[in-house]
Amino acid sequence: MPQIGTTIFSVMSALATRHGAVNLGQGFPDFDCDPALIDAVTRAMRAGHNQYPPMTGWAPLRQAIATKIENLYGYRYDADSEITVTAGATQAILTATLALVHPGDEVIVIEPAYDSYAPAIQLAGGKAVFVRMERTNNTDTGFIIPWDSVRAAVTPRTRMLVINSPNNPTGMAMVENDLKELEDLIVGNNLYLLSDEVYEHMLFDRRRHESASRYPVLAERSIVISSFGKTFHVTGWKVGHVAAPAALTAEFRKVHQFNVFTVNTPMQAALADYLTDPSPYLTLADFYQRKRDFFRKGMADTRFDLLPCDGTYFQLAGFNAVREDLSDTAFCEWLTREKGVAAIPLSAFYDGPCDAKLIRFCFAKKETTLTNALDRLTTL
């Protein structure tokens, strides 16, 4: 992959460190997880759960995942044959793509998109076909998926479609009508769906997460991915999970066993124990909405133009009123170097040129961190 360099997230984080900037770029919390979760890991280690678990994942954790999905979305996955624990969501994305995409296949990717989708498709020998979301003037919805354009992108070679909702970086969350469009598209064209739902518990203003697992016909052709790291503020643990019908899971596991085999045991045992109480993930939306609202209120005193944010812990902002002479990448470098706040350019989430003049801030930070950043941004 000679055309692939270091990701923009690593580049901007390194630049932030070099210049002592407040890092609102890379998407990870700067606060600790629940101490009860750490205690659960310690108990698991002391109980001797330190050797290889089953390749598919710690059995009590797989059962807890299946129960959680059924309680939230009404769809029952078999814990033994349809749930797999993964080394984070990125590994799940790569494994699912390698399992389902053959050389010469086409995969539709909705942009802006997380930057691991296209390389995974390339490694599988496939071709990524990009369809861009459209900006709207609606104050409640910054981006929408143009389903007519998605349908027009389908060819006889199309094998799979990749979605991410709530979406990183736009914060857009798909609604019921989007899932109905998606269901018609997937079933009508005999496609597979890779549904990246790592921000499933971060929807604001009482929105409902429209998981692919909520729609039985769609679920039968979907690999649904989520992340404990995102949900429980432990991104460094790199533990995620995949839910898929048995036939797709069998193919997924054929690849999984050779690119990671299995995932660290004590964290899995701890997560199984922690999931017995649903309140940590059921209250997560309110937790992050408070952070979103705090950040947006502070940004109202700046010259940035904020787009709507339905979910995730990311906020898009336009910067034309600050420096219209710079591209988004150049602006992020300038902002980090000269003003001490790091962000991510939106163009990093597109395959081709993007002149949207938008940058992404991460508000999954302590209030003191956000206040420090806001103090710097209000001086622009």
Residue pairs with C-beta under 8 A, 6 or more apart in sequence:
1 119
1 122
1 123
4 119
7 115
8 115
8 329
8 344
8 345
8 348
9 25
9 26
9 27
9 344
10 26
12 23
12 25
12 26
12 332
12 336
12 342
12 343
12 344
13 23
13 25
13 26
13 342
15 21
15 333
15 336
15 337
15 342
16 22
16 23
16 25
16 336
16 342
17 23
19 336
19 337
19 340
20 340
21 336
21 337
21 339
21 340
21 341
21 342
22 340
22 341
22 342
22 369
22 372
22 373
22 376
23 30
23 342
24 341
24 342
24 343
24 361
24 362
24 363
24 365
24 370
24 373
25 332
25 336
25 342
25 343
25 344
25 360
25 362
26 344
26 362
27 168
27 235
27 313
27 314
27 362
27 364
28 235
28 236
28 362
28 364
29 233
29 235
29 364
29 365
30 364
30 365
30 366
30 369
31 233
31 365
31 366
32 233
33 232
33 233
33 234
34 232
34 233
34 274
34 280
36 274
37 232
37 234
37 270
37 271
37 274
40 269
40 270
40 271
40 273
40 274
41 266
41 267
41 269
41 270
43 270
43 273
44 265
44 266
44 267
44 269
44 270
44 273
45 266
47 269
49 265
49 266
49 269
50 265
50 266
51 265
52 261
52 262
52 265
53 262
53 263
53 265
53 268
54 262
55 253
55 256
55 257
55 261
55 262
56 62
56 80
56 83
56 84
56 85
56 253
57 83
57 84
57 85
57 241
57 262
57 263
57 268
58 85
58 265
58 268
58 269
58 272
59 79
59 80
60 269
60 272
61 85
61 268
61 269
61 271
61 272
61 275
62 79
62 80
62 83
62 84
62 85
62 241
63 79
63 272
64 271
64 272
64 275
64 276
65 77
65 79
65 83
65 85
65 241
65 243
65 275
66 76
66 77
66 78
66 79
66 82
66 83
66 243
68 275
68 278
68 281
69 75
69 76
69 77
69 211
69 213
69 243
70 76
70 77
71 278
72 209
72 211
73 211
73 213
73 214
74 214
75 213
75 214
75 216
75 219
77 83
77 213
77 243
77 244
78 246
81 246
81 249
81 250
82 243
82 244
82 245
82 246
82 249
83 241
83 242
83 243
83 249
84 241
84 242
84 244
84 249
84 252
84 253
84 256
85 239
85 240
85 241
85 262
85 263
85 268
86 92
86 95
86 225
86 239
86 240
86 241
86 242
86 256
86 260
86 263
87 238
87 239
87 240
87 260
87 263
88 227
88 229
88 238
88 239
88 240
89 196
89 198
89 225
89 226
89 227
89 229
89 230
89 240
90 116
91 238
91 240
91 259
91 260
92 223
92 225
92 240
92 241
92 242
93 114
93 116
93 117
93 120
93 194
93 196
93 225
94 116
94 120
94 123
94 259
95 242
95 252
95 255
95 256
95 259
95 260
96 194
96 223
96 225
96 242
96 244
96 252
97 107
97 117
97 120
97 121
97 123
97 124
97 126
97 160
97 194
98 120
98 123
98 124
98 255
98 259
99 248
99 251
99 252
99 254
99 255
100 159
100 160
100 192
100 194
100 223
100 248
100 251
101 107
101 121
101 124
101 125
101 126
101 159
101 160
102 124
102 125
102 126
102 159
103 124
103 125
103 126
104 125
104 126
104 127
104 157
105 124
105 125
105 126
105 127
105 157
105 158
105 159
105 160
106 126
106 127
106 128
106 129
106 155
106 157
106 158
106 159
107 117
107 121
107 126
107 127
107 128
107 129
107 158
107 159
107 160
107 161
107 162
108 129
108 130
108 131
108 150
108 153
108 154
108 158
108 160
108 161
108 162
109 117
109 118
109 121
109 128
109 129
109 130
109 131
109 161
109 162
109 351
110 130
110 131
110 132
110 133
110 145
110 150
110 161
110 162
110 163
110 164
111 130
111 131
111 132
111 133
111 349
111 350
111 351
112 132
112 133
112 167
112 169
112 170
112 346
112 349
112 350
112 354
113 130
113 162
113 164
113 349
113 350
114 164
114 168
114 196
114 349
115 348
115 349
117 128
117 162
118 128
118 351
121 127
121 128
122 128
126 159
127 157
128 351
129 153
129 155
129 158
130 350
130 351
130 352
131 145
131 146
131 149
131 150
131 153
132 146
132 149
132 350
133 143
133 144
133 145
133 146
133 167
133 170
133 172
134 143
134 144
134 145
134 146
135 142
135 143
135 356
136 142
136 143
136 144
138 308
139 308
140 308
141 172
141 308
141 310
142 170
142 171
142 172
142 307
142 308
142 309
142 316
143 167
143 170
143 172
143 307
144 172
145 174
145 178
145 181
147 178
147 181
147 185
150 161
150 181
150 185
151 185
154 185
154 189
154 191
158 189
158 191
159 191
159 192
160 191
160 192
160 193
160 194
161 182
161 185
161 186
161 191
161 192
161 193
161 194
162 193
162 194
162 196
163 174
163 182
163 193
163 194
163 195
163 196
163 212
164 195
164 196
164 197
164 198
165 172
165 173
165 174
165 178
165 195
165 196
165 197
165 209
165 210
165 311
166 172
166 173
166 199
166 200
166 202
166 203
166 209
166 310
166 311
166 312
167 173
167 311
167 312
168 198
168 199
168 312
168 314
168 349
169 312
169 314
169 316
169 344
169 346
169 349
169 360
170 307
170 314
170 316
171 307
171 308
171 309
171 310
171 311
171 312
171 314
171 315
171 316
172 308
172 310
172 311
173 203
173 207
173 209
173 210
173 310
173 311
174 182
174 210
175 210
176 210
178 210
179 210
179 212
179 214
179 215
179 218
182 193
182 212
182 218
183 215
183 217
183 218
185 191
186 192
186 193
186 218
186 221
186 222
187 217
187 218
187 221
191 221
192 221
192 222
192 223
192 248
193 212
193 218
193 221
193 222
193 223
194 222
194 223
194 225
195 211
195 212
195 222
195 223
195 224
195 225
196 225
197 209
197 211
197 212
197 224
197 225
197 226
198 225
198 226
198 227
198 230
198 240
199 230
199 311
199 312
199 313
200 209
200 211
200 226
200 231
201 209
201 231
201 281
201 282
201 284
201 285
202 230
202 284
202 285
202 288
202 311
202 312
202 313
203 209
203 285
203 310
203 311
204 285
204 288
204 289
204 292
204 309
204 310
204 311
205 289
205 310
207 310
207 311
209 311
211 224
212 218
212 219
212 222
212 224
213 219
213 222
213 224
213 243
219 245
220 245
221 245
221 248
222 244
222 248
223 242
223 243
223 244
223 248
223 252
224 242
224 243
224 244
225 240
225 241
225 242
226 240
226 241
226 243
227 239
227 240
228 234
228 237
228 239
228 240
228 241
228 271
229 235
229 236
229 237
229 238
229 239
229 240
231 280
231 281
231 284
232 271
232 274
232 280
232 281
233 364
237 264
237 267
238 263
239 263
239 264
239 267
239 268
239 271
242 249
242 252
244 252
274 280
285 311
288 313
288 363
288 364
291 313
291 363
291 364
291 365
291 367
291 370
292 309
292 313
292 315
292 363
294 363
294 367
294 370
295 315
295 361
295 363
295 370
295 374
296 306
296 309
296 315
298 370
298 371
298 374
298 377
298 378
299 306
299 315
299 317
299 374
299 377
300 306
301 374
301 378
302 374
302 377
302 378
302 380
303 321
303 322
303 380
304 317
304 318
304 319
304 321
304 322
304 377
305 317
305 318
305 319
305 320
305 321
306 315
306 316
306 317
306 318
307 315
307 316
307 317
307 318
307 358
309 315
309 316
313 362
313 363
313 364
314 360
314 361
314 362
314 363
315 360
315 361
315 362
315 363
316 346
316 358
316 359
316 360
316 361
317 343
317 358
317 359
317 360
317 361
318 357
318 358
319 326
319 328
319 331
319 357
319 358
319 359
320 357
322 331
322 380
323 331
323 334
324 357
326 334
327 345
327 347
327 355
328 345
328 346
328 347
328 354
328 356
328 357
328 358
328 359
329 345
329 347
329 348
331 345
331 357
331 359
332 342
332 343
332 344
332 345
332 359
335 341
335 342
335 343
335 359
336 342
336 343
339 376
339 377
339 379
339 380
340 376
341 373
341 376
341 377
343 359
343 360
343 361
344 359
344 360
344 362
345 359
345 360
346 354
346 356
346 358
346 359
346 360
347 353
347 354
347 355
347 356
361 373
363 370
365 373
